[in-house]
Amino acid sequence: MSLYLEIPQLDKHFPFRSFINKGDVLVYPHWHKEIEIIYVTQGSLELGINDTSIRMKQGEVQFINGGDVHYFLASPDSERVVIQFDLSFFQEVSVLSGQERPLRDVFTEMEQSSWNWPEETAAKMLSLIKSVYEEETDREEGYAYIIKAKLFEMLTLILREVPRSTTPRRSRISEKTVSQSKGTLWKLERIFEYVEHHYQEAVSLKSVAEYMGFSPYYFAKLFKKNTGMTFVTFLNEYRLNKAKWILLNEDNPMTEVAEAAGFSSVKTFHHFFKNATGTSPLKYRRTISGNKTART
């Protein structure tokens, strides 16, 4: 398992870190002894934990136990807040409190997906996560004390309000499963690289399947199973996000935007953009430009 061991660079006196993870990132199977929290602030995330696949949506939170093998595939427009901490963070209080349940068991036995919590509990957890991330980002005087206080508040929330899981705890993922997962992600990475280099061309499911050496049927099944969407949906969303970037950063005519983003015609581009966003590309650009002006 050492191949997949990740060792976060945490201060031994303050074993904590948080960061933003953006875009269509592919993270290979790995594990670490620290607890990890993932909060999806935008887009979606295909998360694998041991032998379980989870599709996370905006506003949802997932806890990952130390020792659990996990990997994820994120949508191009996605964003996640990631928090990691070692259980030694709570050591002094856990010794003093005489807590009967070891801290490791508290995190192992909790229901780790926020969509299975009461709404009020999930809202409290989101508030704590946002506060912790903001303090770590701003780093104003005393930020470490606030972070520590918020994490203790988080622990109390887990003990008092987060339900215990009704699903039996599975053992750590097998070497065989890790190997298979890494192989699948390697295939997906090749597919994404192909789209990145050819999205301005007439890409089809058949052409990518041939590039990968797969039958169209196998390719379509593989992609849908591991991303939660069809290849055509992914390709269109990829092109849509390219178009949004161009509209935000350049002043090109719509014909050039459509061509640069890989759409076959302005009409197709306009139709897809409006269906996906609820507004036309031109109105989208004017709205973004207006907001940028208002902020300056």
CYANA upper distance limits for C-alpha pairs under 8 A (distance plus 0.5 A):
  1 MET  CA      5 LEU  CA      7.10
  1 MET  CA    175 GLU  CA      7.70
  4 TYR  CA     29 PRO  CA      6.92
  4 TYR  CA     30 HIS  CA      4.81
  4 TYR  CA     31 TRP  CA      6.67
  5 LEU  CA     30 HIS  CA      6.10
  5 LEU  CA     31 TRP  CA      5.66
  5 LEU  CA     32 HIS  CA      6.30
  6 GLU  CA     30 HIS  CA      6.77
  6 GLU  CA     31 TRP  CA      6.34
  6 GLU  CA     32 HIS  CA      5.75
  7 ILE  CA     32 HIS  CA      6.77
  8 PRO  CA     32 HIS  CA      8.33
 10 LEU  CA     14 PHE  CA      7.58
 10 LEU  CA     15 PRO  CA      5.38
 10 LEU  CA     16 PHE  CA      6.41
 10 LEU  CA     17 ARG  CA      7.25
 11 ASP  CA     15 PRO  CA      5.55
 11 ASP  CA     16 PHE  CA      7.71
 14 PHE  CA     89 PHE  CA      7.31
 15 PRO  CA     85 PHE  CA      6.08
 15 PRO  CA     86 ASP  CA      6.02
 15 PRO  CA     88 SER  CA      7.90
 15 PRO  CA     89 PHE  CA      6.63
 16 PHE  CA     83 ILE  CA      8.04
 16 PHE  CA     84 GLN  CA      6.21
 16 PHE  CA     85 PHE  CA      4.77
 16 PHE  CA     86 ASP  CA      7.19
 16 PHE  CA     89 PHE  CA      8.22
 17 ARG  CA     83 ILE  CA      6.43
 17 ARG  CA     84 GLN  CA      5.96
 17 ARG  CA     85 PHE  CA      7.04
 17 ARG  CA    136 GLU  CA      8.27
 18 SER  CA     81 VAL  CA      7.64
 18 SER  CA     82 VAL  CA      5.98
 18 SER  CA     83 ILE  CA      4.80
 18 SER  CA     84 GLN  CA      6.80
 18 SER  CA    133 TYR  CA      6.64
 18 SER  CA    136 GLU  CA      7.39
 19 PHE  CA     81 VAL  CA      6.40
 19 PHE  CA     82 VAL  CA      5.95
 19 PHE  CA     83 ILE  CA      7.25
 19 PHE  CA    133 TYR  CA      7.83
 20 ILE  CA     79 GLU  CA      7.49
 20 ILE  CA     80 ARG  CA      6.17
 20 ILE  CA     81 VAL  CA      5.21
 20 ILE  CA     82 VAL  CA      6.71
 21 ASN  CA     79 GLU  CA      6.25
 21 ASN  CA     80 ARG  CA      5.57
 21 ASN  CA     81 VAL  CA      6.83
 21 ASN  CA     82 VAL  CA      7.56
 22 LYS  CA     77 ASP  CA      8.20
 22 LYS  CA     78 SER  CA      6.44
 22 LYS  CA     79 GLU  CA      4.90
 22 LYS  CA     80 ARG  CA      6.85
 23 GLY  CA     74 ALA  CA      7.09
 23 GLY  CA     75 SER  CA      6.95
 23 GLY  CA     76 PRO  CA      5.13
 23 GLY  CA     77 ASP  CA      5.99
 23 GLY  CA     78 SER  CA      5.65
 23 GLY  CA     79 GLU  CA      6.72
 24 ASP  CA     73 LEU  CA      7.38
 24 ASP  CA     74 ALA  CA      5.25
 24 ASP  CA     75 SER  CA      5.41
 24 ASP  CA     76 PRO  CA      4.59
 24 ASP  CA     77 ASP  CA      7.59
 24 ASP  CA     78 SER  CA      7.45
 25 VAL  CA     72 PHE  CA      8.33
 25 VAL  CA     73 LEU  CA      6.56
 25 VAL  CA     74 ALA  CA      6.01
 25 VAL  CA     75 SER  CA      8.26
 25 VAL  CA     76 PRO  CA      8.32
 26 LEU  CA     71 TYR  CA      8.34
 26 LEU  CA     72 PHE  CA      6.57
 26 LEU  CA     73 LEU  CA      5.35
 26 LEU  CA     74 ALA  CA      7.24
 26 LEU  CA    185 LEU  CA      8.10
 26 LEU  CA    189 GLU  CA      7.75
 27 VAL  CA     71 TYR  CA      5.79
 27 VAL  CA     72 PHE  CA      5.81
 27 VAL  CA     73 LEU  CA      7.10
 28 TYR  CA     70 HIS  CA      8.29
 28 TYR  CA     71 TYR  CA      5.68
 28 TYR  CA     72 PHE  CA      7.60
 28 TYR  CA    182 LYS  CA      6.82
 28 TYR  CA    185 LEU  CA      7.50
 29 PRO  CA     69 VAL  CA      6.52
 29 PRO  CA     70 HIS  CA      5.69
 29 PRO  CA     71 TYR  CA      5.03
 29 PRO  CA     72 PHE  CA      8.47
 29 PRO  CA    178 VAL  CA      7.14
 29 PRO  CA    181 SER  CA      7.68
 29 PRO  CA    182 LYS  CA      6.95
 30 HIS  CA     69 VAL  CA      5.75
 30 HIS  CA     70 HIS  CA      6.20
 30 HIS  CA     71 TYR  CA      7.13
 31 TRP  CA     66 GLY  CA      7.62
 31 TRP  CA     67 GLY  CA      6.05
 31 TRP  CA     68 ASP  CA      6.26
 31 TRP  CA     69 VAL  CA      5.15
 31 TRP  CA     70 HIS  CA      6.90
 32 HIS  CA     66 GLY  CA      6.11
 32 HIS  CA     67 GLY  CA      6.05
 32 HIS  CA     68 ASP  CA      7.99
 32 HIS  CA     69 VAL  CA      8.47
 33 LYS  CA     65 ASN  CA      8.21
 33 LYS  CA     66 GLY  CA      4.51
 33 LYS  CA     67 GLY  CA      5.79
 33 LYS  CA     86 ASP  CA      7.76
 34 GLU  CA     65 ASN  CA      7.74
 34 GLU  CA     66 GLY  CA      5.32
 34 GLU  CA     67 GLY  CA      8.34
 34 GLU  CA     84 GLN  CA      6.67
 34 GLU  CA     85 PHE  CA      5.88
 34 GLU  CA     86 ASP  CA      5.13
 34 GLU  CA     87 LEU  CA      7.50
 35 ILE  CA     63 PHE  CA      7.82
 35 ILE  CA     64 ILE  CA      6.45
 35 ILE  CA     65 ASN  CA      5.59
 35 ILE  CA     66 GLY  CA      5.51
 35 ILE  CA     84 GLN  CA      6.10
 35 ILE  CA     85 PHE  CA      6.01
 35 ILE  CA     86 ASP  CA      6.74
 35 ILE  CA     87 LEU  CA      7.89
 36 GLU  CA     63 PHE  CA      6.36
 36 GLU  CA     64 ILE  CA      5.56
 36 GLU  CA     65 ASN  CA      7.16
 36 GLU  CA     66 GLY  CA      7.98
 36 GLU  CA     82 VAL  CA      7.52
 36 GLU  CA     83 ILE  CA      6.13
 36 GLU  CA     84 GLN  CA      4.97
 36 GLU  CA     85 PHE  CA      7.28
 37 ILE  CA     61 VAL  CA      7.52
 37 ILE  CA     62 GLN  CA      6.26
 37 ILE  CA     63 PHE  CA      5.10
 37 ILE  CA     64 ILE  CA      6.74
 37 ILE  CA     82 VAL  CA      6.19
 37 ILE  CA     83 ILE  CA      5.54
 37 ILE  CA     84 GLN  CA      6.92
 38 ILE  CA     61 VAL  CA      6.13
 38 ILE  CA     62 GLN  CA      5.75
 38 ILE  CA     63 PHE  CA      7.03
 38 ILE  CA     80 ARG  CA      7.01
 38 ILE  CA     81 VAL  CA      6.41
 38 ILE  CA     82 VAL  CA      5.30
 38 ILE  CA     83 ILE  CA      7.17
 39 TYR  CA     59 GLY  CA      7.30
 39 TYR  CA     60 GLU  CA      6.35
 39 TYR  CA     61 VAL  CA      4.99
 39 TYR  CA     62 GLN  CA      7.14
 39 TYR  CA     80 ARG  CA      6.01
 39 TYR  CA     81 VAL  CA      5.61
 39 TYR  CA     82 VAL  CA      7.00
 39 TYR  CA    129 ILE  CA      8.43
 40 VAL  CA     44 SER  CA      7.50
 40 VAL  CA     45 LEU  CA      8.00
 40 VAL  CA     56 MET  CA      7.66
 40 VAL  CA     57 LYS  CA      6.96
 40 VAL  CA     58 GLN  CA      5.48
 40 VAL  CA     59 GLY  CA      6.05
 40 VAL  CA     60 GLU  CA      6.20
 40 VAL  CA     61 VAL  CA      7.11
 40 VAL  CA     78 SER  CA      8.16
 40 VAL  CA     79 GLU  CA      6.62
 40 VAL  CA     80 ARG  CA      4.97
 40 VAL  CA     81 VAL  CA      6.98
 41 THR  CA     58 GLN  CA      5.76
 41 THR  CA     59 GLY  CA      6.14
 41 THR  CA     60 GLU  CA      8.38
 41 THR  CA     78 SER  CA      8.01
 41 THR  CA     79 GLU  CA      6.05
 41 THR  CA     80 ARG  CA      5.97
 41 THR  CA     81 VAL  CA      7.46
 42 GLN  CA     57 LYS  CA      8.18
 42 GLN  CA     58 GLN  CA      5.49
 42 GLN  CA     59 GLY  CA      8.00
 42 GLN  CA     77 ASP  CA      7.59
 42 GLN  CA     78 SER  CA      5.33
 42 GLN  CA     79 GLU  CA      5.42
 42 GLN  CA     80 ARG  CA      7.46
 43 GLY  CA     57 LYS  CA      6.93
 43 GLY  CA     58 GLN  CA      6.15
 43 GLY  CA     74 ALA  CA      8.49
 43 GLY  CA     75 SER  CA      6.78
 43 GLY  CA     76 PRO  CA      8.36
 43 GLY  CA     77 ASP  CA      6.17
 43 GLY  CA     78 SER  CA      4.50
 43 GLY  CA     79 GLU  CA      7.03
 44 SER  CA     55 ARG  CA      7.68
 44 SER  CA     56 MET  CA      6.08
 44 SER  CA     57 LYS  CA      5.13
 44 SER  CA     58 GLN  CA      6.64
 44 SER  CA     74 ALA  CA      6.74
 44 SER  CA     75 SER  CA      6.21
 44 SER  CA     78 SER  CA      6.40
 45 LEU  CA     55 ARG  CA      6.29
 45 LEU  CA     56 MET  CA      5.52
 45 LEU  CA     57 LYS  CA      7.09
 45 LEU  CA     72 PHE  CA      7.30
 45 LEU  CA     73 LEU  CA      6.47
 45 LEU  CA     74 ALA  CA      4.98
 45 LEU  CA     75 SER  CA      6.78
 45 LEU  CA     78 SER  CA      7.96
 46 GLU  CA     53 SER  CA      7.63
 46 GLU  CA     54 ILE  CA      6.42
 46 GLU  CA     55 ARG  CA      5.19
 46 GLU  CA     56 MET  CA      6.87
 46 GLU  CA     72 PHE  CA      5.95
 46 GLU  CA     73 LEU  CA      5.54
 46 GLU  CA     74 ALA  CA      6.60
 46 GLU  CA    226 ASN  CA      8.08
 46 GLU  CA    227 THR  CA      6.70
 46 GLU  CA    228 GLY  CA      7.90
 47 LEU  CA     53 SER  CA      6.36
 47 LEU  CA     54 ILE  CA      5.51
 47 LEU  CA     55 ARG  CA      6.60
 47 LEU  CA     56 MET  CA      7.67
 47 LEU  CA     70 HIS  CA      7.72
 47 LEU  CA     71 TYR  CA      6.47
 47 LEU  CA     72 PHE  CA      4.84
 47 LEU  CA     73 LEU  CA      7.02
 48 GLY  CA     52 THR  CA      6.18
 48 GLY  CA     53 SER  CA      5.01
 48 GLY  CA     54 ILE  CA      6.54
 48 GLY  CA     70 HIS  CA      5.79
 48 GLY  CA     71 TYR  CA      5.72
 48 GLY  CA     72 PHE  CA      6.44
 49 ILE  CA     53 SER  CA      7.00
 49 ILE  CA     54 ILE  CA      8.23
 49 ILE  CA     64 ILE  CA      8.19
 49 ILE  CA     68 ASP  CA      7.06
 49 ILE  CA     69 VAL  CA      6.29
 49 ILE  CA     70 HIS  CA      4.90
 49 ILE  CA     71 TYR  CA      7.33
 50 ASN  CA     68 ASP  CA      6.65
 50 ASN  CA     69 VAL  CA      5.66
 50 ASN  CA     70 HIS  CA      6.62
 50 ASN  CA    172 ARG  CA      6.87
 50 ASN  CA    173 ILE  CA      5.32
 51 ASP  CA    173 ILE  CA      6.95
 51 ASP  CA    177 THR  CA      8.07
 55 ARG  CA    228 GLY  CA      7.98
 56 MET  CA     60 GLU  CA      6.83
 56 MET  CA     61 VAL  CA      8.42
 60 GLU  CA    113 SER  CA      8.23
 60 GLU  CA    114 SER  CA      6.49
 60 GLU  CA    115 TRP  CA      7.24
 61 VAL  CA    113 SER  CA      6.60
 61 VAL  CA    114 SER  CA      5.66
 61 VAL  CA    115 TRP  CA      8.29
 61 VAL  CA    126 LEU  CA      8.29
 62 GLN  CA    112 GLN  CA      6.15
 62 GLN  CA    113 SER  CA      5.27
 62 GLN  CA    114 SER  CA      6.83
 63 PHE  CA    112 GLN  CA      5.41
 63 PHE  CA    113 SER  CA      7.13
 64 ILE  CA     68 ASP  CA      7.24
 64 ILE  CA    112 GLN  CA      7.67
 65 ASN  CA    107 PHE  CA      7.18
 65 ASN  CA    108 THR  CA      6.85
 67 GLY  CA    172 ARG  CA      7.62
 68 ASP  CA    172 ARG  CA      6.53
 68 ASP  CA    173 ILE  CA      7.94
 69 VAL  CA    172 ARG  CA      7.53
 69 VAL  CA    173 ILE  CA      6.94
 73 LEU  CA    227 THR  CA      7.71
 74 ALA  CA     78 SER  CA      6.82
 76 PRO  CA    237 GLU  CA      8.36
 76 PRO  CA    238 TYR  CA      7.08
 76 PRO  CA    241 ASN  CA      7.78
 77 ASP  CA    241 ASN  CA      7.39
 81 VAL  CA    133 TYR  CA      8.05
 83 ILE  CA    133 TYR  CA      8.35
 85 PHE  CA     89 PHE  CA      7.55
 87 LEU  CA     91 GLN  CA      7.46
 87 LEU  CA    103 LEU  CA      7.72
 87 LEU  CA    104 ARG  CA      7.99
 90 PHE  CA     94 SER  CA      6.60
 90 PHE  CA    152 PHE  CA      7.94
 91 GLN  CA     95 VAL  CA      6.81
 92 GLU  CA     96 LEU  CA      7.02
 93 VAL  CA     97 SER  CA      6.44
 94 SER  CA     98 GLY  CA      7.12
 94 SER  CA     99 GLN  CA      6.76
 94 SER  CA    103 LEU  CA      8.16
 95 VAL  CA     99 GLN  CA      8.01
101 ARG  CA    105 ASP  CA      6.85
101 ARG  CA    106 VAL  CA      7.12
102 PRO  CA    106 VAL  CA      7.06
103 LEU  CA    107 PHE  CA      7.13
104 ARG  CA    108 THR  CA      6.62
105 ASP  CA    109 GLU  CA      6.23
106 VAL  CA    110 MET  CA      6.67
106 VAL  CA    158 ILE  CA      8.35
106 VAL  CA    159 LEU  CA      7.72
107 PHE  CA    112 GLN  CA      8.47
108 THR  CA    169 ARG  CA      8.31
109 GLU  CA    164 ARG  CA      6.12
109 GLU  CA    165 SER  CA      6.24
109 GLU  CA    169 ARG  CA      8.33
110 MET  CA    158 ILE  CA      7.73
110 MET  CA    162 VAL  CA      7.16
110 MET  CA    163 PRO  CA      6.60
110 MET  CA    164 ARG  CA      4.77
110 MET  CA    165 SER  CA      5.72
111 GLU  CA    116 ASN  CA      7.51
111 GLU  CA    117 TRP  CA      8.00
111 GLU  CA    162 VAL  CA      7.20
111 GLU  CA    163 PRO  CA      6.09
111 GLU  CA    164 ARG  CA      5.53
111 GLU  CA    165 SER  CA      4.70
111 GLU  CA    166 THR  CA      8.20
112 GLN  CA    165 SER  CA      7.97
113 SER  CA    117 TRP  CA      7.87
114 SER  CA    122 ALA  CA      6.38
115 TRP  CA    122 ALA  CA      8.27
117 TRP  CA    121 THR  CA      6.91
117 TRP  CA    122 ALA  CA      6.64
117 TRP  CA    162 VAL  CA      6.68
117 TRP  CA    163 PRO  CA      7.04
118 PRO  CA    122 ALA  CA      6.84
118 PRO  CA    162 VAL  CA      8.28
119 GLU  CA    123 ALA  CA      6.68
120 GLU  CA    124 LYS  CA      6.81
121 THR  CA    125 MET  CA      6.78
121 THR  CA    157 LEU  CA      8.16
121 THR  CA    161 GLU  CA      6.94
121 THR  CA    162 VAL  CA      7.29
122 ALA  CA    126 LEU  CA      6.69
123 ALA  CA    127 SER  CA      6.79
124 LYS  CA    128 LEU  CA      6.89
125 MET  CA    129 ILE  CA      6.69
125 MET  CA    154 MET  CA      7.27
125 MET  CA    157 LEU  CA      8.18
126 LEU  CA    130 LYS  CA      6.62
127 SER  CA    131 SER  CA      6.66
128 LEU  CA    132 VAL  CA      6.60
128 LEU  CA    150 LYS  CA      6.70
128 LEU  CA    151 LEU  CA      8.27
128 LEU  CA    153 GLU  CA      8.45
128 LEU  CA    154 MET  CA      7.32
129 ILE  CA    133 TYR  CA      6.69
130 LYS  CA    134 GLU  CA      6.60
131 SER  CA    135 GLU  CA      6.64
131 SER  CA    150 LYS  CA      8.22
132 VAL  CA    136 GLU  CA      6.74
132 VAL  CA    146 ILE  CA      8.16
132 VAL  CA    147 ILE  CA      5.89
132 VAL  CA    150 LYS  CA      7.10
132 VAL  CA    151 LEU  CA      8.26
133 TYR  CA    137 THR  CA      6.59
134 GLU  CA    138 ASP  CA      6.48
135 GLU  CA    139 ARG  CA      6.09
135 GLU  CA    140 GLU  CA      7.68
135 GLU  CA    143 TYR  CA      6.05
135 GLU  CA    144 ALA  CA      8.38
135 GLU  CA    146 ILE  CA      7.82
135 GLU  CA    147 ILE  CA      7.24
136 GLU  CA    143 TYR  CA      7.29
136 GLU  CA    144 ALA  CA      8.25
136 GLU  CA    147 ILE  CA      7.94
139 ARG  CA    143 TYR  CA      5.92
139 ARG  CA    144 ALA  CA      8.42
142 GLY  CA    146 ILE  CA      7.20
143 TYR  CA    147 ILE  CA      6.70
144 ALA  CA    148 LYS  CA      6.65
145 TYR  CA    149 ALA  CA      6.64
146 ILE  CA    150 LYS  CA      6.57
147 ILE  CA    151 LEU  CA      6.65
148 LYS  CA    152 PHE  CA      6.77
149 ALA  CA    153 GLU  CA      6.70
150 LYS  CA    154 MET  CA      6.58
151 LEU  CA    155 LEU  CA      6.70
152 PHE  CA    156 THR  CA      6.75
153 GLU  CA    157 LEU  CA      6.69
154 MET  CA    158 ILE  CA      6.81
155 LEU  CA    159 LEU  CA      6.80
156 THR  CA    160 ARG  CA      6.57
157 LEU  CA    161 GLU  CA      5.94
157 LEU  CA    162 VAL  CA      7.05
158 ILE  CA    162 VAL  CA      5.21
158 ILE  CA    163 PRO  CA      8.29
173 ILE  CA    177 THR  CA      6.93
173 ILE  CA    178 VAL  CA      7.29
174 SER  CA    178 VAL  CA      6.81
175 GLU  CA    179 SER  CA      6.64
176 LYS  CA    180 GLN  CA      6.74
177 THR  CA    181 SER  CA      6.54
178 VAL  CA    182 LYS  CA      6.59
179 SER  CA    183 GLY  CA      6.71
180 GLN  CA    184 THR  CA      6.79
181 SER  CA    185 LEU  CA      6.74
182 LYS  CA    186 TRP  CA      6.59
183 GLY  CA    187 LYS  CA      6.90
184 THR  CA    188 LEU  CA      6.85
185 LEU  CA    189 GLU  CA      6.54
186 TRP  CA    190 ARG  CA      6.89
187 LYS  CA    191 ILE  CA      6.90
187 LYS  CA    212 MET  CA      8.45
188 LEU  CA    192 PHE  CA      6.72
188 LEU  CA    223 PHE  CA      8.01
189 GLU  CA    193 GLU  CA      6.64
190 ARG  CA    194 TYR  CA      6.70
190 ARG  CA    212 MET  CA      8.45
191 ILE  CA    195 VAL  CA      6.85
191 ILE  CA    208 VAL  CA      7.67
191 ILE  CA    212 MET  CA      8.10
192 PHE  CA    196 GLU  CA      6.59
193 GLU  CA    197 HIS  CA      6.80
194 TYR  CA    198 HIS  CA      6.51
194 TYR  CA    199 TYR  CA      8.50
194 TYR  CA    208 VAL  CA      8.05
195 VAL  CA    199 TYR  CA      5.56
195 VAL  CA    203 VAL  CA      8.26
195 VAL  CA    235 LEU  CA      7.83
198 HIS  CA    202 ALA  CA      8.47
198 HIS  CA    203 VAL  CA      7.35
199 TYR  CA    203 VAL  CA      6.93
199 TYR  CA    235 LEU  CA      7.99
199 TYR  CA    239 ARG  CA      7.51
199 TYR  CA    261 ALA  CA      7.86
199 TYR  CA    262 GLY  CA      6.07
200 GLN  CA    259 GLU  CA      7.52
200 GLN  CA    260 ALA  CA      6.86
200 GLN  CA    261 ALA  CA      6.54
200 GLN  CA    262 GLY  CA      4.18
200 GLN  CA    263 PHE  CA      7.73
201 GLU  CA    262 GLY  CA      6.64
202 ALA  CA    262 GLY  CA      8.25
202 ALA  CA    264 SER  CA      8.25
203 VAL  CA    207 SER  CA      7.00
203 VAL  CA    208 VAL  CA      7.77
204 SER  CA    208 VAL  CA      6.95
204 SER  CA    232 VAL  CA      8.32
205 LEU  CA    209 ALA  CA      6.58
205 LEU  CA    216 PRO  CA      7.19
205 LEU  CA    219 PHE  CA      8.46
205 LEU  CA    220 ALA  CA      7.97
205 LEU  CA    231 PHE  CA      7.25
205 LEU  CA    232 VAL  CA      7.65
206 LYS  CA    210 GLU  CA      6.65
206 LYS  CA    215 SER  CA      8.41
206 LYS  CA    216 PRO  CA      6.02
207 SER  CA    211 TYR  CA      6.74
208 VAL  CA    212 MET  CA      6.71
209 ALA  CA    213 GLY  CA      6.56
209 ALA  CA    214 PHE  CA      5.47
209 ALA  CA    215 SER  CA      6.49
209 ALA  CA    216 PRO  CA      5.93
209 ALA  CA    219 PHE  CA      6.19
210 GLU  CA    214 PHE  CA      6.38
210 GLU  CA    215 SER  CA      7.53
210 GLU  CA    216 PRO  CA      8.22
214 PHE  CA    218 TYR  CA      6.75
214 PHE  CA    219 PHE  CA      6.32
215 SER  CA    219 PHE  CA      6.59
216 PRO  CA    220 ALA  CA      6.51
217 TYR  CA    221 LYS  CA      6.72
218 TYR  CA    222 LEU  CA      6.49
219 PHE  CA    223 PHE  CA      6.59
220 ALA  CA    224 LYS  CA      6.64
220 ALA  CA    230 THR  CA      7.41
220 ALA  CA    231 PHE  CA      7.26
221 LYS  CA    225 LYS  CA      6.50
222 LEU  CA    226 ASN  CA      6.78
223 PHE  CA    227 THR  CA      6.41
223 PHE  CA    228 GLY  CA      8.21
223 PHE  CA    229 MET  CA      7.84
223 PHE  CA    230 THR  CA      7.15
223 PHE  CA    231 PHE  CA      6.93
224 LYS  CA    228 GLY  CA      5.56
224 LYS  CA    229 MET  CA      5.47
224 LYS  CA    230 THR  CA      5.60
224 LYS  CA    231 PHE  CA      7.59
225 LYS  CA    229 MET  CA      8.32
229 MET  CA    233 THR  CA      6.84
229 MET  CA    234 PHE  CA      7.13
230 THR  CA    234 PHE  CA      6.86
231 PHE  CA    235 LEU  CA      6.62
232 VAL  CA    236 ASN  CA      6.63
233 THR  CA    237 GLU  CA      6.62
234 PHE  CA    238 TYR  CA      6.54
235 LEU  CA    239 ARG  CA      6.75
236 ASN  CA    240 LEU  CA      6.51
237 GLU  CA    241 ASN  CA      6.67
238 TYR  CA    242 LYS  CA      6.90
239 ARG  CA    243 ALA  CA      6.69
239 ARG  CA    261 ALA  CA      5.68
239 ARG  CA    262 GLY  CA      6.72
239 ARG  CA    263 PHE  CA      7.89
240 LEU  CA    244 LYS  CA      6.74
240 LEU  CA    261 ALA  CA      7.62
240 LEU  CA    273 PHE  CA      7.34
241 ASN  CA    245 TRP  CA      6.77
242 LYS  CA    246 ILE  CA      6.87
242 LYS  CA    261 ALA  CA      6.02
243 ALA  CA    247 LEU  CA      6.63
243 ALA  CA    257 VAL  CA      6.75
243 ALA  CA    258 ALA  CA      7.58
243 ALA  CA    260 ALA  CA      8.11
243 ALA  CA    261 ALA  CA      5.75
244 LYS  CA    248 LEU  CA      6.54
245 TRP  CA    249 ASN  CA      6.57
246 ILE  CA    250 GLU  CA      5.79
246 ILE  CA    251 ASP  CA      8.29
246 ILE  CA    252 ASN  CA      8.32
246 ILE  CA    257 VAL  CA      7.17
247 LEU  CA    251 ASP  CA      7.23
247 LEU  CA    252 ASN  CA      8.13
247 LEU  CA    257 VAL  CA      7.90
247 LEU  CA    281 PRO  CA      8.10
247 LEU  CA    284 TYR  CA      8.35
247 LEU  CA    285 ARG  CA      6.07
248 LEU  CA    285 ARG  CA      6.89
248 LEU  CA    288 ILE  CA      7.20
248 LEU  CA    289 SER  CA      7.95
252 ASN  CA    256 GLU  CA      6.57
252 ASN  CA    257 VAL  CA      6.73
253 PRO  CA    257 VAL  CA      6.89
254 MET  CA    258 ALA  CA      6.53
254 MET  CA    266 VAL  CA      7.31
254 MET  CA    281 PRO  CA      8.34
254 MET  CA    282 LEU  CA      8.34
255 THR  CA    259 GLU  CA      6.77
255 THR  CA    265 SER  CA      8.05
255 THR  CA    266 VAL  CA      6.11
256 GLU  CA    260 ALA  CA      6.41
257 VAL  CA    261 ALA  CA      6.58
258 ALA  CA    262 GLY  CA      6.81
258 ALA  CA    263 PHE  CA      5.71
258 ALA  CA    264 SER  CA      7.93
258 ALA  CA    265 SER  CA      7.03
258 ALA  CA    266 VAL  CA      6.14
258 ALA  CA    269 PHE  CA      6.30
259 GLU  CA    263 PHE  CA      6.16
259 GLU  CA    264 SER  CA      7.41
259 GLU  CA    265 SER  CA      7.67
259 GLU  CA    266 VAL  CA      8.38
263 PHE  CA    268 THR  CA      7.18
263 PHE  CA    269 PHE  CA      6.16
264 SER  CA    268 THR  CA      7.13
264 SER  CA    269 PHE  CA      8.00
265 SER  CA    269 PHE  CA      6.70
266 VAL  CA    270 HIS  CA      6.45
267 LYS  CA    271 HIS  CA      6.61
268 THR  CA    272 PHE  CA      6.61
269 PHE  CA    273 PHE  CA      6.41
270 HIS  CA    274 LYS  CA      6.57
270 HIS  CA    280 SER  CA      6.93
270 HIS  CA    281 PRO  CA      7.09
271 HIS  CA    275 ASN  CA      6.73
272 PHE  CA    276 ALA  CA      6.60
273 PHE  CA    277 THR  CA      6.49
273 PHE  CA    278 GLY  CA      8.16
273 PHE  CA    279 THR  CA      7.79
273 PHE  CA    280 SER  CA      6.99
273 PHE  CA    281 PRO  CA      7.03
274 LYS  CA    278 GLY  CA      5.36
274 LYS  CA    279 THR  CA      5.26
274 LYS  CA    280 SER  CA      5.50
274 LYS  CA    281 PRO  CA      7.72
275 ASN  CA    279 THR  CA      8.18
279 THR  CA    283 LYS  CA      6.88
279 THR  CA    284 TYR  CA      6.85
280 SER  CA    284 TYR  CA      6.58
281 PRO  CA    285 ARG  CA      6.71
282 LEU  CA    286 ARG  CA      6.80
283 LYS  CA    287 THR  CA      6.51
284 TYR  CA    288 ILE  CA      6.66
285 ARG  CA    289 SER  CA      6.48
286 ARG  CA    290 GLY  CA      6.46
287 THR  CA    291 ASN  CA      6.72
288 ILE  CA    292 LYS  CA      6.68
289 SER  CA    293 THR  CA      6.68
290 GLY  CA    294 ALA  CA      6.65
291 ASN  CA    295 ARG  CA      6.81
292 LYS  CA    296 THR  CA      7.02
